[in-house]
Amino acid sequence: MFKWILGLDQKFAWSFLGAFFSLLFGVFGIYTVFFYERKPVLQVDVTTNTPVLDVHADVADLQITYKGIDLASKKQALRLATAKFQNSGSASILHSLHDPDEPVTLVLSTGTFLPNPELLDASNSYLERSAKASLVAGGERVSLDPVILDPGDWFTFKFLILCDASAVPALSIEGKIAGMPDFLVTEAFRAGTPTSPFLDALRGGLIVQIIRLLAYTIAAFVLLMSVALMGAGFSSSRRMLRERRFRKWIQVDFPGGVPPEVEYVLKRYLLRGTNDLAVLSAIVNDPESTRQILTRMGDKRKTRRYHVLPEDGASLSAGAAIEAIGDLAEAGWLNVDTSADPLTPQFREGFSVAIAFLIRHGQLRKDWQVSKKSWLLEAIVRDWDDLRWFI
């Protein structure tokens, strides 16, 4: 398992990914240190705005009165509204940031507030003691006393509103807090109001968008790596299962041990499939081209480099052929100095035994052609001067 994990370094461009994420986090760090400015944001969420009594039909002799006023006859209604005030920014709202001449004020579009707004809840005991609201003359406005709101702090007020029975008054915010050009007001009770998914996705300031970009990039990378690792694990599992089957077959077919020539052919098949068998077949069937390639390779036979032919579709086969010729020479199965067949009889026999073994156990079709890729070595010899050698 440990070797398999180390082998991933040869499959993925870790250096590129490391440089990419270093650059990404570096830009983010520079922005947050030198350019990002922490700002307070006063957000007001109107969570409810509903009638105190909801009468759906006229009922004879039904009277709804408030302080002696018959609301039904005047076509008026009492509504209950709750509003949550929260600092959703990244900096505290201090006393000194409030403009005493323009305090934070909740404004009705129609109707009037009734006296004594009630504090329902708060995020800490300081706000439970200090958060206060009072009616402004005329009743259309409620002024909030200035309080300190750290990021995430909040408090909720309940208001009674007297308005026309058919009206749904909207609430807005006025006033001035330093560092805030405007206030954010939402009306959660209007659940049926359609919103743009695009605007919802882009909601938030620049820092929020940068965090989203980082989160989405990391999530995409983790997903990509998960798929790649699952694929690599599945491929590794299949290879292990195939190797286990091969070991059982070998124990039956070669009770005295596998000849090294046969073992080499089977290993190349297990690693790279029938393409390498066809490459070995070309070497077996074209000894003269094999001799010329080995002579020209010289010291390159030990470099384990890729070799690319100019012809399309031949690059992988060319590299595999040159690598296999180097392997055979190192193992002593290929000798360029002899004037006879450069391949030893032991390797020729081992290759035939390996092909017969694979056909017998259903890994190759019975009509599999040993002469496949017979053109390959001639093409390598012909285009030798155009080969490109890569480390």
C-alpha positions in Angstrom: 0.0 0.0 0.0 2.8 2.4 0.9 4.6 1.7 -2.4 1.3 2.3 -4.3 0.9 5.7 -2.6 4.5 6.6 -3.5 3.8 5.5 -7.1 1.1 8.2 -7.4 4.0 10.7 -7.7 4.5 9.3 -11.2 0.9 9.7 -12.2 0.0 13.2 -11.1 1.7 16.6 -11.5 2.1 17.2 -7.8 4.7 20.0 -8.4 2.1 21.9 -10.6 -0.6 21.4 -8.1 1.7 22.5 -5.3 2.7 25.7 -7.2 -1.0 26.4 -8.0 -2.2 26.1 -4.5 0.8 28.0 -3.1 0.0 30.9 -5.5 -3.7 30.7 -4.7 -3.2 30.9 -0.9 -0.4 33.4 -1.3 -2.7 35.8 -3.2 -5.4 35.3 -0.6 -2.9 35.9 2.2 -1.6 39.1 0.6 -5.1 40.4 0.1 -6.3 39.7 3.6 -3.2 41.3 5.2 -2.7 44.4 3.0 -5.9 45.1 1.1 -8.9 43.6 3.0 -10.6 46.1 5.3 -12.8 44.8 8.1 -16.2 46.5 8.1 -19.3 46.3 10.2 -22.6 45.4 8.6 -25.9 46.1 10.4 -28.4 43.6 9.0 -32.1 43.7 9.9 -34.2 40.6 9.3 -38.0 41.2 9.5 -39.0 37.7 10.5 -42.8 38.2 11.0 -45.3 40.8 10.0 -48.8 39.2 10.5 -52.2 40.3 11.7 -52.9 39.8 15.5 -56.4 38.6 14.6 -57.1 37.3 11.1 -60.8 37.4 10.3 -61.6 35.9 6.9 -65.3 36.7 6.7 -67.7 39.4 8.0 -69.4 38.4 11.2 -72.5 40.3 12.4 -72.1 42.1 15.7 -68.4 41.2 15.9 -66.4 44.0 17.4 -62.6 44.2 17.6 -61.6 47.2 19.7 -58.3 48.7 20.7 -58.4 51.3 23.5 -62.1 51.9 22.8 -61.6 52.2 19.0 -63.7 49.8 16.8 -61.1 48.6 14.4 -63.6 46.7 12.1 -65.7 49.8 11.5 -62.7 51.9 10.7 -61.3 49.1 8.5 -58.1 49.0 10.5 -56.0 46.1 11.9 -53.4 45.3 14.4 -50.2 43.6 13.1 -47.4 42.0 15.0 -43.9 42.4 13.5 -40.6 41.1 14.8 -37.2 42.3 13.6 -33.8 40.9 14.3 -30.9 43.4 14.3 -27.5 41.7 13.8 -23.9 42.7 13.0 -23.1 40.4 10.1 -19.9 42.1 9.3 -16.3 41.5 10.3 -15.8 44.6 12.6 -17.5 45.8 15.8 -20.1 48.6 15.8 -19.0 50.9 18.5 -20.7 53.8 20.3 -18.4 56.2 18.6 -19.5 55.1 15.1 -23.1 56.2 15.7 -24.1 59.6 14.5 -26.1 61.1 17.4 -28.0 63.4 15.0 -29.2 60.4 12.9 -29.8 57.4 15.1 -30.7 54.0 13.7 -34.4 54.2 13.1 -37.0 51.7 11.9 -39.5 53.3 9.5 -43.0 52.2 8.5 -44.2 52.7 4.9 -47.8 53.0 6.2 -49.5 52.9 9.6 -48.1 53.7 13.0 -46.2 51.9 15.7 -47.9 51.4 19.0 -46.1 52.3 22.3 -43.7 50.1 24.2 -41.7 48.0 21.7 -40.6 44.8 23.5 -37.2 43.2 23.5 -37.7 39.5 22.8 -34.2 38.0 22.9 -30.5 39.0 22.6 -27.2 37.2 22.0 -25.7 38.3 25.4 -26.6 39.8 28.7 -25.2 43.2 27.8 -27.6 43.6 24.9 -30.5 42.3 27.1 -29.8 45.3 29.4 -28.8 47.9 26.9 -30.9 47.3 23.7 -33.8 49.8 23.8 -36.3 51.2 21.3 -38.5 54.2 21.6 -41.3 55.8 19.5 -40.5 59.0 17.6 -43.2 61.6 17.5 -45.9 60.7 15.0 -45.6 57.0 15.5 -44.2 56.1 12.0 -40.7 55.6 13.4 -39.0 53.7 16.2 -35.5 54.9 17.3 -32.9 52.5 18.6 -30.5 53.4 21.3 -26.8 53.1 20.2 -25.2 49.8 21.5 -22.0 48.0 20.9 -22.4 45.1 18.5 -19.5 42.8 18.0 -19.4 40.6 14.9 -22.2 38.1 15.2 -24.1 39.9 18.0 -27.8 40.3 17.7 -31.1 41.3 19.4 -34.8 40.9 18.4 -37.6 43.4 19.0 -41.4 42.9 18.8 -43.6 45.7 17.5 -47.3 46.3 17.3 -48.5 48.2 14.3 -51.9 49.9 13.6 -52.6 50.2 9.9 -55.3 49.7 7.2 -56.8 46.2 7.2 -55.8 45.7 3.6 -52.2 47.0 4.0 -49.0 45.1 4.6 -46.6 47.8 5.8 -43.0 47.5 4.8 -40.2 48.3 7.2 -37.0 50.1 6.3 -34.0 51.5 8.2 -32.6 55.0 8.3 -29.7 56.6 10.2 -26.0 56.7 10.0 -23.2 54.4 11.3 -19.6 55.2 10.2 -18.2 52.8 7.7 -21.7 51.7 6.5 -23.1 53.4 3.4 -26.4 51.5 3.8 -28.2 48.9 5.8 -29.1 45.4 4.8 -32.9 44.7 5.3 -34.5 41.3 4.5 -38.1 40.2 4.9 -38.1 36.5 5.7 -41.9 36.5 6.2 -42.3 37.1 2.5 -41.4 33.4 1.7 -43.3 33.4 -1.5 -41.3 36.3 -3.0 -39.3 34.9 -6.0 -35.5 35.6 -5.9 -32.9 35.2 -8.6 -30.7 32.1 -8.0 -27.8 34.0 -9.7 -28.1 36.9 -7.2 -28.4 34.4 -4.3 -25.2 32.7 -5.5 -23.3 36.0 -5.7 -24.6 37.4 -2.4 -21.8 38.6 -0.1 -18.8 40.9 -0.4 -15.5 40.3 -2.1 -14.0 38.4 0.9 -17.0 36.0 0.8 -16.5 35.4 -2.9 -12.8 34.7 -2.4 -13.6 32.2 0.4 -16.1 30.6 -1.9 -13.6 30.4 -4.7 -11.1 28.7 -2.4 -13.7 26.4 -1.0 -15.0 25.4 -4.5 -11.4 24.9 -5.8 -10.5 22.7 -2.9 -13.7 20.8 -3.2 -13.1 20.3 -7.0 -9.6 19.1 -6.3 -10.7 16.7 -3.5 -13.4 15.3 -5.9 -10.9 15.0 -8.7 -8.4 13.2 -6.4 -11.1 11.0 -5.0 -12.1 9.9 -8.5 -8.5 9.4 -9.5 -7.6 7.4 -6.4 -10.8 5.3 -6.8 -9.8 4.6 -10.4 -6.2 3.8 -9.4 -7.4 1.6 -6.5 -9.9 -0.2 -8.8 -7.1 -0.8 -11.4 -4.7 -1.9 -8.7 -7.4 -4.4 -7.4 -7.9 -5.8 -10.8 -4.2 -6.2 -11.4 -3.8 -8.0 -8.0 -6.7 -10.3 -8.8 -5.2 -11.1 -12.2 -1.8 -11.7 -10.6 -3.4 -14.0 -8.1 -5.0 -16.0 -10.9 -1.7 -16.2 -12.7 0.1 -17.5 -9.7 -2.5 -20.4 -9.4 -2.1 -21.2 -13.1 1.7 -21.1 -12.9 1.7 -23.5 -10.0 -0.2 -26.0 -12.1 1.6 -25.4 -15.4 5.1 -24.9 -14.0 5.4 -27.0 -10.9 9.2 -26.9 -11.1 9.4 -23.1 -11.4 8.9 -20.6 -14.2 11.7 -20.2 -16.7 13.1 -16.6 -16.6 12.3 -16.0 -20.3 8.6 -17.0 -19.7 8.4 -14.9 -16.6 9.7 -11.8 -18.4 7.1 -12.2 -21.2 4.2 -12.7 -18.7 5.3 -9.7 -16.6 5.2 -7.5 -19.6 1.8 -8.8 -20.5 0.5 -8.2 -16.9 1.9 -4.6 -16.9 1.0 -3.4 -20.4 -1.3 -6.0 -22.0 -1.2 -7.3 -25.6 0.6 -4.3 -27.0 3.9 -5.4 -25.4 3.3 -9.0 -26.6 3.0 -7.6 -30.1 6.2 -5.6 -29.6 8.1 -8.7 -28.4 6.6 -10.6 -31.4 8.1 -8.0 -33.7 11.5 -8.5 -32.1 11.2 -12.3 -32.4 10.2 -12.2 -36.1 12.6 -9.5 -37.3 16.1 -10.4 -35.9 18.0 -8.2 -38.5 16.1 -5.0 -37.5 16.6 -5.9 -33.9 20.4 -6.3 -34.4 20.5 -2.8 -36.1 18.6 -1.1 -33.4 20.7 -2.7 -30.6 23.9 -1.6 -32.4 22.7 2.0 -32.8 21.4 2.2 -29.2 24.8 2.0 -27.6 24.7 3.4 -24.1 21.1 4.5 -24.5 19.9 1.0 -23.8 20.2 1.7 -20.0 18.7 5.1 -19.9 15.0 4.0 -19.8 13.9 7.0 -21.9 10.9 7.6 -24.1 11.5 7.4 -27.8 9.1 9.1 -30.3 8.7 8.2 -33.9 7.5 11.0 -36.3 4.7 8.8 -37.5 1.3 9.1 -35.6 0.4 6.2 -33.4 3.9 4.7 -33.3 5.4 6.6 -30.4 4.3 4.2 -27.5 5.2 1.1 -29.5 8.6 2.6 -30.5 9.4 3.3 -26.9 8.3 -0.1 -25.8 10.3 -1.8 -28.5 13.5 0.0 -27.7 13.1 -0.6 -24.0 12.4 -4.3 -24.6 15.5 -4.7 -26.8 17.6 -3.1 -24.0 16.0 -5.5 -21.4 16.8 -8.5 -23.6 20.4 -7.4 -24.1 20.9 -6.8 -20.3 19.5 -10.2 -19.5 21.8 -11.9 -22.0 19.0 -13.1 -24.4 20.1 -10.8 -27.2 23.7 -10.6 -28.5 24.6 -8.2 -31.2 28.1 -9.6 -31.6 27.0 -12.9 -33.1 26.6 -13.2 -36.9 23.8 -15.7 -36.4 20.3 -15.0 -34.9 20.9 -12.4 -32.2 18.1 -13.9 -30.0 19.0 -16.9 -27.9 17.0 -20.1 -28.6 16.0 -20.1 -24.9 14.2 -16.8 -25.3 12.5 -17.9 -28.5 11.3 -21.0 -26.8 10.2 -19.1 -23.7 8.2 -16.6 -25.8 6.4 -19.5 -27.5 5.7 -21.2 -24.2 4.3 -17.9 -22.7 2.0 -17.3 -25.7 0.7 -20.9 -25.5 0.2 -20.4 -21.7 -1.9 -17.2 -22.3 -4.0 -18.9 -25.0 -4.6 -22.0 -22.8 -5.9 -19.9 -20.0 -8.1 -17.7 -22.1 -6.0 -14.5 -22.0 -5.5 -14.5 -25.8 -7.6 -15.8 -28.6 -6.5 -19.0 -30.3 -6.0 -17.1 -33.6 -3.9 -14.4 -32.0 -1.2 -13.4 -34.6 2.4 -13.7 -33.4 3.4 -11.6 -36.4 1.6 -8.4 -35.3 3.5 -5.1 -35.6 6.0 -6.7 -38.0 6.4 -3.3 -39.5 7.5 -1.6 -36.3 11.2 -2.4 -36.1 11.7 -1.6 -39.8 10.1 1.8 -39.1 12.4 2.4 -36.2 15.5 1.6 -38.2 14.3 3.8 -41.1 13.5 6.8 -39.0 16.3 6.3 -36.4 17.8 9.8 -37.1 14.4 11.4 -36.5 13.9 9.8 -33.1 13.5 12.2 -30.2 14.9 11.0 -26.9 13.3 12.3 -23.7 14.5 11.9 -20.2 
